[in-house]
Amino acid sequence: MHEAPSLRARLFARLVVPLLALLVVSAAVAYYAAFRFANQVYDSWISDTTVALSQLTHAGPQGYVLDLPAAAQHMLASDQRDATYYRVSDLNGGLVAGHQALPLPAHTPIAGVAPACEDAVLDGRPIRVASYRPPGLPVVVQVGETVTKRDVLAFEIIAGMLLPLLALVALGALGVWVGVDDGLRPLTRLAETLRDRSPLDLGPLPESTSPREVRPLVHALNELLGRVDAMVTAQRRFVADAAHQLRTPIAGIKTQSEMALRAQDRRTLEPLLHNVVAGTTRLATLVAQLLSLARVESDATRRAVDTPLDLDAVARAVTSDWIARALERRIDLGYEGPETPTIVLGDPTLMRELIGNLIDNTLKYCPPGSESTVSIRAVNGEAILAIEDNGPGIPEALRDRVFERFYRGPDVTEPGTGLGLSIVREFAREQGGRVVLGSGRDGRGTRVEVHFPVDDGKTRHA
């Protein structure tokens, strides 16, 4: 896995690259300008020389001749860097005087027009050639020169322009590095603050003293710290409550087991063993419910609730599984479902446990001879899972408290953990539902409704 580049390096690159691009563009412009200037300087010299040679050309007895004094020839050959060539030709290209190898111009010059310069090659070397046709003479005068001086002058101009620019770019890059380092200092201080914090300190970071650009990061960190603090607080409370609740059945099992070991006859031993079995059953139920709550509260194991479920089919199957238990309790457990499937988005395991806890709760607290009905219906875009009984009911003043973990009403004598409705509410919330607690028909008993949004297929494709 490749390590991501540092923010400092990325910012430095983003700011320095334009400087380097500016340097490259400046170098290209300087190169063009320098060679153009060098050509203009030396083109002027060879152009003047063609005009001077044309003035030394005149008609002779056998045609046109170039009367070039020795001093002029010496001057043309005196350049130590570049070689100079000249040629006088008639309009047909015939040589009048000078160097035969000097290339003729691409187009015959117009008489009296200023000399024209062009690039050419002589003996494999690049040269610059000026061509001129004097008025009144049917000849073309050319002067060519190699380009060493031009190159030297151009590179001297480029160096003179680019060296200061390079120095400025280097200073600019240094300034950018220092500026980036200083600009990232708030992030460094933030990292140091987080590093020096105690693991137990989940309080918010100060936002008002942070630079404006860093505040969204600090705000997001504060929100994360708030969620972590809430989760840690809930886990601490959960562990404390669980330890308290587990201590009682474990102590009871231990006590009954010790009494069973001291029992002298079977008549004394048998009820003690029944108490051990009952205590173990309650302990197993409590552990299972605690694990269910721990699973639904854990972000690490939380699953996306996006599975289409037929709520009617799930509720019908779970109700059938509890029929035998209802018969043992002599409670009439029934089911009323719709004629068509009722589709919701949920987790199959959580949904079965939710319905199971609702049924277990009504069977546990309704006296023998009671009636309890599980039903499913769809109303106004919601699927309503309900369980209604004609038992003792829940006083209106306690209907909010029964959702608290481990809470049991003051008049409750049946064994239980006080977790059933807490699990129902948490599982419903995980699947986008809400729980409504009320009275049964004619104000008797209890009716618990869980409302889920009906799945129309749009949610999954959003």
N, C-alpha and C positions, 0 to 999 in steps of 0.2 A: 504494500500500500504506500503510495507516494505521499510524502509529507507536504501539506499545503504551504506555500510561501508565506513569510511573515507579512503582517500588515504594513510594517515600516518599509520593507523591501518593495511591496506593491505600490505604496504611495510614492516612494522615491522614484521607482521606474516610471510611474504615470507622469510625474512632474519633470523628470530629466529627459525622457524620450523626446518631448517637444523641443527641448533645448538642442538635443543632438540633431533632430530633424532640421531645425533652423540653421545649425552649423553646416549640414550637408547642402541645404539650399543655398546658403551664403557662399559655400565653396564653389558650387556650380556657377552661380552668378559671377563670382570673382574670376573664375577660370575664363568664362566667356568674355567678360569685360577686359581682362588683362590681355588676352590674345588679340582682341579687337583693337585695343589701344596700341599694342606693339605693331600690329600690321599697319595701322594708320601712320605710325611714325616712320617705319621703314619703307612702306609703300610710297610715301611722299618723296623719299630720297630717290628711289629707282625711277619714279615718274619724272622727277626733275632731270634725272640723268638721261632719260629717253629724249626729252625735249632738247637738252644740250647736244646730244649726238645728232639729232635731226638737223640742228643748225650747222653742224660740220659736214653734212652730206650735200653734195652738189653734182651737177652733171659734168662729165668728162668727155674726152674724145671717143672713148669706147664704152660709154654708159655712165651710170651714176657711181660715184666713189665716196668713201668716207675719209675725210682728211683729219685723222686723229693724231695729235701731237704726242710725242714720247711722254711728256709730263702727264698728259691725260691718261695714257695707258698705264703709267706707273700708279696713278691715283686709283684707277679701277682695280689694280692688283695688290694694293697696299693693305687691304683689310686682312688682319691675322685670324679672325674668327670665321668669316664667311668668304666663299668664293663668288666672284662677280663675273657674269657672262653678258655679252652683248651680241646683237645680230642686226644687220640691215639687209632686208630682202625686198625684191621687187614684188609687184602685186600678184605675180604668179608663183611666188614662193622661192624664186631663184635667189641664191646667196649673192649679196653685194659685198659684204664685209662681216667679219666677226666669226662666231662659233657656229659651225654647221649643225652641231647636235642640239642646239637650243630649240625646243619645240616651237612650232609656229602657233599663233593664236587660233582659238577655235573659230572665231569669226573675224573677217577682215575689218579693221577699225575704220570708222568714218573720218574723213579728212578734217582736221581742225578741231576734233572733239578731244577733250582731256584724256590723257592716257588711262587705260583700263588695266587693272591688276587681276591676276588669277593664279591659282595653284597649278603646279606642274611637277614633273619628275624628270631629272637629268642624271643619267648614269646611276640609277637606283636611289638617288637622294632627292628628298622633297625640296622644291625651290618655289620662289615667288617671282612671277614674270609680269613686267609692265610693257604694254604694247601701245605704239603711238604712230599715227599717220599724219605727217606734217602737211599743211595746205600747199598746193602747187607742186608737190613732188609725188610721183607714183611709187613710193617706197613705204615700207613698214619698219619702224625702228623698235627693237626690243632690248630690254635690260632685265636680266634674271639674277637672282641672288639666293644662296642657300639660307636656311632659316635659323641658324644657331643663335644669332643675336636676338632674334625675336623670341625664341624659347626662353633664353636666359632672362630677358627683360620681363616676359610674362610671368615666369616663376618668381622673380623678385617681387613683382607687384602682388602676386597671390600670397607669398609669404608675408609681405608687409601688411596685407589685409587680414589674413587668417590667424597669424600668431596672436595678435591682441584679442581676436574673437575667441580663440581657444582658451586663452587666459580667462576671459569673461565667462565662458561656459564652465570652466573648472571652478571658478569662484561661485558661479550660480549653483552648480551641483552641490558644493560645500554648504552654501546657504540653505538649499533645499533640505539637505540631510539634517542640518541643525534645526531647521524649522519643523521638519517632520518629527524629529526626536522630541522637541519641545511640545509639539501639538499632541503627541501620544502620551505625554506624561500623566494626564488625568487617568488614562486607562491603566498605566503602571501603578499609580497610587491606589486605584480601585482594586487591582489584583493584590497589592500588598495588604490592603484592608481586609479583603476576604481571606487571604492566607493567614493573617494574624488572628483571625476570629476563632473563638472557641466553638467546637462543634455544637454546643448547646445554645449558642447565641444565634438565633434566627430572626432577630429584629431587623427592621427595614434599614436600608442604606440612605444617607442623606441625599436628597435629590436637588434641593435648592442651591447647594454649593457646587454642583457639578456643571460643567460646560453644557450649553444648550444641545450640542450634538450628541453628548453622552447620556443625556437624561432619558431618552427612550430605552437605552440599555439598562440604566439603573432602575427605571420603572419596571421593566420586564423582570429584572432580578428580584426586585421587591415583591412582585406578584408571585414569582416562583418560591421565594423564601416564605411568603405567607401561606402558600399551599402546602409546602413541606412542613411548616410549623403546625398547621391544622392537622396534617396527617400524623405527625409525630405525637401531637397531643391526643389525638383519637386513639392511636396505638397504645400510648401509655395508659389512658383510661381503660381501654379494652383489656390490656394485660392485667391491670389492677383489678378490674371487675371479674375477669375470668379467674384469676387466682383466688379471689374471695369466694366465688361461686363453686369452684372445684374443691375448695378446702372442706366444705360441709359434707358432700357425699363421700369423699375419700375418707374423712374422719369417721363417718358412720359405718362405712364398709370395714374399716380397720377395727372399730369397736365390736361390731357384730362378729367379725372373724375371730377376734380374741375370745369373745364369750363362747363361740362355738368350740374353740379348742378346749375350753374348760368344762364344757357340758359333759355330764356323766351318763346320760341316757338319750335315746333317740327322740323321745317326746320333747325334751328340751332343745335338742340339736336342730330338729326339723324347722321350727319357726325362725330360728336364727339364720339358717341357710336361706330360707325364703326372703328374709330381710336383706341378706347379702345379694341375692339375685335381683331383688327390686332396686337396691341401691346401685348395683352395677348397671342395671338397665337405665336408671335415671342419669347415671354418669355418662353412659355411652350416648344417650340422647343429647345431653348438654355438650359433650365434646363435638358431636356431629354438627350441632347448631353453631357452636363457636367457630368451627372450621368453615362453615358456610359463610358466616359473617366476615371472617378473615379473608376468605377468597374474594368476596365481592368488593371488599375495601382495598384490596391490593392492586395498585396500578400496574404492577409487573405482570399480573395474571389476568387483568381485565381484558375481555375480548370485545371486539366490535359487534354490537347487536344489530345484525343486518340479515338474519336468516328469516325468510318468510315462514310463519307457522300457522297451521290451522288450529286456532285456539279451541274450537269446539272439539276437535279430535283429541287434543292433548288433555283437556279437562275431563272428557268422557273416560279416557283411559285411566287417568289418575284416580278419578272417583271410583271406578271399578276395583282398583287395587285396595281401596279402603273399605269396601263393603264388609269384608269379614270382620274387621276391627269394629265397625259400627254394629254388627250383629252381636258381638261379644258385649258391647256396651248397651245393647237393647235400644239402639237409636235408629230411627227410620231415615236412612241416608238416600236421597233421590237426586236425579239429574234432569234438567230441562235445557235442551239445546235448540238452536235454530235449524231450519230446514236446509239452509245453504251454508257452505264453509265460511268461517269468519277468519280472515287472514290478517295477522299482525306481524310486525318485525320483533323478533326476540331471540333469546338463547334457549334452546330446548331444555337443557339441564336446569337453568334457573327457573324457567316457567313451571316445570314439574315440581320443583322444590317449593316454589311459591304456593301452588295449589295444594300441595301436600301439607304445608304448614297451616293453611287456612282450615283444611278439613280436620287436621289433628287438633287444632285449637277448639273447634266447635265440639268435637267428640269428647274432649277432655273436660270441658266445663258445662256441658249440657247433662242434665240428669237422665237416668233411664226413662224410656217412654217418650222422649223428645223427638221432634222432627227437624231435619236439616236438609236443605236443598241447595245444590250447586246449579247455577244457571249461566248461560251465555246469551247475550243479545247485542245487537248493533243499533246505536241511536246517534244520529247527527254526526256521522263520521267517526264515532268512537265504538270500540268493542268493550262491553262491560262484563267482566267476570264477577259474579256475585255469589256469596254463600250466606244463606239466611236460616236462622233457627228460631225456635220458640222457647229457648232456655231462659235463664235468669236475666240475661241482658247485661249491659254495662252502663252504669250511671253516667249521665251526660257530663257531669263535672270531672269524670275520670277518663273521658274518651281521648284526650290528648296525651295523658300520661301513660296509657297502655302501650304506646309505641316506644316508650323509653326502654332501654335494655335492662333486663333483670327486674323490671317493675312488676309487682303482683298486687292486686287489689287487697284491701284490708280484710275483706270477707271471704277470700279465696282459701279453700281448704284442700283442693285437689293438688297432687304433686305436679310440679312443673318448673320451668326454668325462667319464665318471663321473657323469652326471646322470640317467641313465635311471630307476633305482630311486628316486632322490629325487623325480623328477617323478611317478612312480607313487604314492608315498606321499602327496605333497601333493594330487594330484588325487583320490585316494581319500578323504582326510580332508575335502576340500571337499564331497564328496557323501555324507558320513555313513558312509564305509566305513573298514575297517582292513586292513592288509597283514600276512600271515603268511608267513614264509620258512622253508622246510624242504628235506628231501631228497626225491628221486624214489623210484620203486619200487625195492625191495630196497636202499635206501640209496644208490643211484647217481643222479647228476645233481642237478637242482634243481627244486623245486616252489614256485611263488609263488602264493599264494591271496589274493584280495581279497574280503572279506566285506561285503556290503551288506544292510541290512534290506529285506525284501520289502515292497512297497507293498500294503496292503490297503484303501486308500481312506480310512481314518480320519485319517491324517496330514494330508491335504489339506483335510479338513473340520473339523479341530480348531479 
